Amino acid sequence: MGNVTLQYNVLVNNSQIEGSTRTVYGESGFRIRIGGSQMSGGPALSVGGSLVCAGVYDENYVFSTGPGCP
């Protein structure tokens, strides 16, 4: 992968995120940061961007300190 310019910042805090196949999907150019939130509905994925989680938990209340996302 070559150099990617991160142009879009997405910040999510203290929220509930739900998806049918993925909770979060980020593409090239996106910097996604999720903190203190519940993520349910499938694994998060970033293709060519940046995805970091801190203090999040899944639909089964399994806690993750990060930087990976459930």
Summary of the structure (lengths in Angstrom):
residues: 70
radius of gyration: 11.7
end to end distance: 23.8
largest distance: 36.9
contacts: 205
relative contact order: 0.26
helix: 0%
strand: 46%
